[in-house]
Amino acid sequence: MTKIALLPVLSTVSLCVALGAQKPYVVEASLRVADTSNRSAMPPILPLAESVSLASASKPEDLIEVKSGKCMIGSKEITVGVGKSGKELAQPDLLLVDADGDGLIVQEERFPLAVTEQDVRGAKVLRGAPVDVALGVAQIAAKITFAESNGRASIGVTFPDYLGADLDVAGKKRIVCVLDADHDGKYGTIGDSWGLATAGADRPLTPYALVGITNQVFEDGHRIGVTVDGSKFLVRAKPADGPDPQDEGAQRARIEHLWSGRFDKEREQFVTERKVDTSRPLAPKPIEWNYVTFDEALALGKKANKPVFVDVMAFWCVWCYRMDYYTYPDAEVAASLSGDFIPVKIIQEQARGEDYTRVIEQLKKLTNSGGIPAMGVFRGDGELLHAISGWKAPVDFVSDLTTALAKH
């Protein structure tokens, strides 16, 4: 299924772009589908997706049971859910979608749902076959799936379409990928995002690793930007010594906002399951992180005679951003990191040189884990004093910071 509104007719033409010139190259783009069904041949980019938790809801007279939830698609609030059409049914057989966002689910917005039951490590799991639906005012193409496990039901809404073009960047095959991140049915508007994918890469780009449509990507000694003009990309590249700090800051802010929106939805359930103490006060202002090289961080620590706290993370790392959402805003945590330490973030996608790998390898020696989130406290001379592995609730994290300070 493709978008059927607000899009020009697109044609597929692959062009090679040699970097170095100041004038924009015009590249024909095509509407493509990020098909993730074949794990051995993944697309260059993962699609945008929403997860909607379902709860029991009021039902029409002809249905036995209904569970539903809501999500925003562009400017429209869309209700999605499942229902049973007969008492004899053990599983839902209807997908219910307020596809046009008018607040009503009419007969045409009920879709047959095929549900299978699986045994996953002794637990019963229900999974529904994907259903293609066009959503919202702009009729955005979506695949909707149902799942239920341990009594928790949810709907997954995936948007597989993206605008793509093949390029040759400094002798390397690249794919420009633009996502309609604001779900307005148009590509290249201010709320959209883009990235450069590597052709044939083992890992696709994720929506959390993209930049805003007005921001540039640093690649092979060039800053590269793209704008969308109908069915064409205008690709600009100019030599540069490194990324633009303003672009990098905008990317970090954008991705933190995406994760925060996701965590807002999970908050009640998460704090209950993890026993997070929500009565603890929050910091009056956020931590001012230093986004510098590891060597620059050590120099800051030596100059201030403070230990250096390094948070090693990545844009795709859900637990890293749970630290940002649940832990770092805590008043006691923020006061300690801002006052007793030099707080530094090393982000995989924005790391300088081999900094990310270099720090991870040191932390591995103390934690026996190479995963992230991974945090370490260092002296200004580079000696690792204390390592912290995995997400920590504020009260536990404060204990780690106290231990680290005692070693300085």
Residue, then its C-alpha position, 0 to 999 in steps of 0.5 A: m500500500t502507498k500513500i494516496a494523497l498529497l504525493p506526486v507521481l514518483s519515478t526511480v532513477s539512481l544517480c551518482v553524486a560526487l562530493g565537493a561541489q557547492k551547487p546542489y545535485v538534483v536526484e530523482a527519488s522513489l517512494r519505497v517500502a521498508d519491508t522488515s519481514n525478511r530478516s536476512a534482507m533488511p531494508p536500509i531504514l526501519p519504519l516509523a512505528e507506534s505502540v498502543s496499549l489496549a484496555s477494555a472499552s465500551k462496545p457496540e451491541d453487535l460485539i461481545e468484547v472490545k479493547s481499544g487505545k488511542c494514538m496521534i497520526g498527524s493532527k488526528e487522534i486515531t482510536v485502534g482496537v480489537g473486538k469479538s463478534g461472537k461469544e464462542l470465540a476465544q480470540p478477537d476476530l476484528l480489528l477496529v480502526d477509526a481510520d479517518g479520525d472522526g471519532l467513530i468506527v463505522q462498518e467499513e473501519r472493521f477489518p477481519l483479524a486472523v489471530t494465532e496462539q503461540d507458546v513462548r517460554g510457557a506463556k500464551v501469546l496471541r499475535g494478529a496477522p498485519v492489516d493494511v490500513a490508510l490512516g488520517v486526513a492524508q491517508i497514510a499507509a500503515k500496517i497494524t498488528f495486534a499482540e497480547s501476552n500476560g494479559r496485556a494487549s497492544i496494537g502496533v502501528t507501522f508506517p513502512d513508506y519512505l522516500g529514497a534515492d541511491l547515491d555514490v558518496a566518496g566512492k561508497k554506495r549510500i541511500v538517502c532516506v526521508l521519513d514523513a515523521d509528522h504524518d502530514g502525507k508530504y515529504g520534506t516538511i519541517g517535521d520530517s527527518w532524514g539520514l544517509a544509509t549504507a547500502g548492504a549494511d548489516r543494521p538499518l538506520t532507525p528513526y531514532a538515528l536520523v536528523g531533522i530535515t533542516n539539519q546536515v549529516f557529516e560524512d567522509g569530510h563533508r557536511i551533507g544536506v538534503t531538501v525535497d522538491g516534489s519528486k526530487f532531492l536537492v543534495r548539497a555537500k561541502p568540505a568540512d573538518g567535522p560535524d556542525p555543533q548546532d546540527e548535532g545539538a538539534q539531533r540530540a534534542r529531537i531524539e530525546h523528545l521522541w523517547s520522552g513521548r514514548f516514555d510518557k505512555e509507559r510511565e505509570q506501568f514502568v514506575t510500578e514494575r520497577k518500584v521507582d519512587t516518584s515522590r523524590p523531588l526533581a532538579p530545578k534545572p537539567i544537567e549541563w552535559n559536556y559533549v566532548t572527546f574523551d581526552e577533552a573530558l579528562a582535561l576538564g576533570k584535571k583542571a577542575n580537580k573533579p572526577v569525570f562521569v562518562d555516560v556511554m550511549a547511543f541514539w537507538c538505546v531505549w535503556c540509555y534514554r530511560m536514564d535521561y527520563y527517569t534517573y538524571p532529572d532526580a534532584e539528588v542525582a543532578a546535584s551530584l553530577s553537576g557539582d561533584f563531577i564533570p558530566v560527559k556524554i559519549i554518543q555512539e553516532q556522534a563519537r569522535g574517532e574511536d572514543y565510544t569503543r575506547v571507553i566501552e572496552q575499559l568499562k567491560k573490564l570492571t562490569n563483564s558487560g559490553g552493552i549500554p547504557a554503560m557509565g564510568v567515573f574516571r580520574g583526570d589522568g584516565e584511571l577508571l575508578h568505578a563502572i556502572s552497567g545498565w539502567k539504575a533507579p535514582v536511589d540506586f544511582v546515588s549510591d553508585l555516585t557516592t561509591a565513586l566519589a569515595k575512590h577519588 
